[in-house]
Amino acid sequence: MQFYKCFSGFLLRLLDASNFDFDQFNICYFNFLTKREKLNTALKKRNNYSESENYVQSVPDRYSINIDRYKEKINFLNFQDLEKWTKGNYANNIVDINRYFFLNLCIDYLIEEGISGNVAEIGVYKGNSAYLLSRFAREQGKTCFLFDTFEGFNQGDFSGHDVNASLNAFSDTNLEVVKELTGEKNTVFVKGYFPESLNQTGEIENLVLVHLDCDLEKPMKSALEYFYPRIKKGGFLIMHDHSSLYWPGAQTAIDEFFKNKGEFVIPIPDKSGTCVIRKV
Ligand SMILES: C[S@@+](CC[C@H](N)C(=O)[O-])C[C@H]1O[C@@H](n2cnc3c(N)ncnc32)[C@H](O)[C@@H]1O
């Protein structure tokens, strides 16, 4: 059905060759070839999720054709969480479903490999990614530390590399909104300027998953210095904005930090260019 829709759309568009949308056609053709469209329509029905079609193009096999095996084995991903993933930040996050699946996948590996410990995030904003981390910590009986000003950037952080930084970015949030989204159990909210805010927490250790998503060079550098040595073997260090070309400050901090560490970051093809390492 979807194919015929695409195909008739294609013919119609051919009639008006000057307006032909090759991108749209390629997306339809890709979906037809991979049978994703059909599969995901079924998935959405199964999960009562109907808000958007944008995520249907790239559901990994374990969460789609092998979902039953996945549920028997690990069963962390919950499609209902997509609402949390997009809440308050729909336009940005609905087109970043790869990142949602990637975060879930890292958690799956930790569960499957029995690597258990605390988690942390620097850069929480409305709590969309934090929700997954917080739920993981709860289910493991561990602690999730969430660091943010909850008021947006601090001007003192802006370096020459942070070319897209603006003062009012990410200021439209607050701690209560985040708490409501993530839940409070097993979660420590550290409100304040990072890294100074570390003095509110005491020593944080035994980390298995750290998510750095603070966009700017200065806090990214501080966060790497503090968290990298505190991640245990097998733990994930996930760094946002490495390859997107939008936050060169974050990329500079990451590249500088790993220059002499004998580590190479692995790039992830999500919307904003996440990269990752696993601690050896
Ligand atoms: C891109 S948003 C985080 C998005 C969130 N991780 C998600 O995926 O939904 C970046 C956040 O970093 C926070 N931030 C940046 N620099 C900071 C600093 N020095 N201290 C505390 N928070 C900071 C901002 O307040 C903002 O909320």
The ligand as an SDF file (V2000), in Angstrom:
LIG
                    3D

 27 29  0  0  0  0  0  0  0  0999 V2000
   21.5070   20.3990   24.7090 C   0  0  0  0  0  0  0  0  0  0  0  0
   20.9570   20.7030   26.3110 S   0  0  0  0  0  0  0  0  0  0  0  0
   20.8210   19.0830   26.9940 C   0  0  0  0  0  0  0  0  0  0  0  0
   19.7940   18.2190   26.2930 C   0  0  0  0  0  0  0  0  0  0  0  0
   19.4600   16.9030   26.9640 C   0  0  0  0  0  0  0  0  0  0  0  0
   20.6370   16.1060   27.2790 N   0  0  0  0  0  0  0  0  0  0  0  0
   18.5500   16.0690   26.0790 C   0  0  0  0  0  0  0  0  0  0  0  0
   19.0470   15.2110   25.3110 O   0  0  0  0  0  0  0  0  0  0  0  0
   17.3460   16.2810   26.1260 O   0  0  0  0  0  0  0  0  0  0  0  0
   22.4040   21.3940   27.0570 C   0  0  0  0  0  0  0  0  0  0  0  0
   22.2480   21.7120   28.5350 C   0  0  0  0  0  0  0  0  0  0  0  0
   23.5440   21.9250   29.0810 O   0  0  0  0  0  0  0  0  0  0  0  0
   23.4050   22.8120   30.1820 C   0  0  0  0  0  0  0  0  0  0  0  0
   24.7150   23.4170   30.5110 N   0  0  0  0  0  0  0  0  0  0  0  0
   25.6290   23.9030   29.6440 C   0  0  0  0  0  0  0  0  0  0  0  0
   26.7060   24.3660   30.3180 N   0  0  0  0  0  0  0  0  0  0  0  0
   26.4820   24.1230   31.6360 C   0  0  0  0  0  0  0  0  0  0  0  0
   27.2490   24.3480   32.8320 C   0  0  0  0  0  0  0  0  0  0  0  0
   28.4850   24.9090   32.8220 N   0  0  0  0  0  0  0  0  0  0  0  0
   26.7160   23.9720   34.0140 N   0  0  0  0  0  0  0  0  0  0  0  0
   25.5040   23.3860   34.0610 C   0  0  0  0  0  0  0  0  0  0  0  0
   24.7300   23.1500   32.9730 N   0  0  0  0  0  0  0  0  0  0  0  0
   25.2140   23.5200   31.7680 C   0  0  0  0  0  0  0  0  0  0  0  0
   22.3940   23.8330   29.6720 C   0  0  0  0  0  0  0  0  0  0  0  0
   21.7640   24.5050   30.7430 O   0  0  0  0  0  0  0  0  0  0  0  0
   21.4330   22.9610   28.8420 C   0  0  0  0  0  0  0  0  0  0  0  0
   20.2860   22.6160   29.5980 O   0  0  0  0  0  0  0  0  0  0  0  0
  1  2  1  0
  2  3  1  0
  2 10  1  0
  3  4  1  0
  4  5  1  0
  5  6  1  0
  5  7  1  0
  7  8  2  0
  7  9  1  0
 10 11  1  0
 11 12  1  0
 11 26  1  0
 12 13  1  0
 13 14  1  0
 13 24  1  0
 14 15  1  0
 14 23  1  0
 15 16  2  0
 16 17  1  0
 17 18  1  0
 17 23  2  0
 18 19  1  0
 18 20  2  0
 20 21  1  0
 21 22  2  0
 22 23  1  0
 24 25  1  0
 24 26  1  0
 26 27  1  0
M  CHG  2   2   1   9  -1
M  END
$$$$
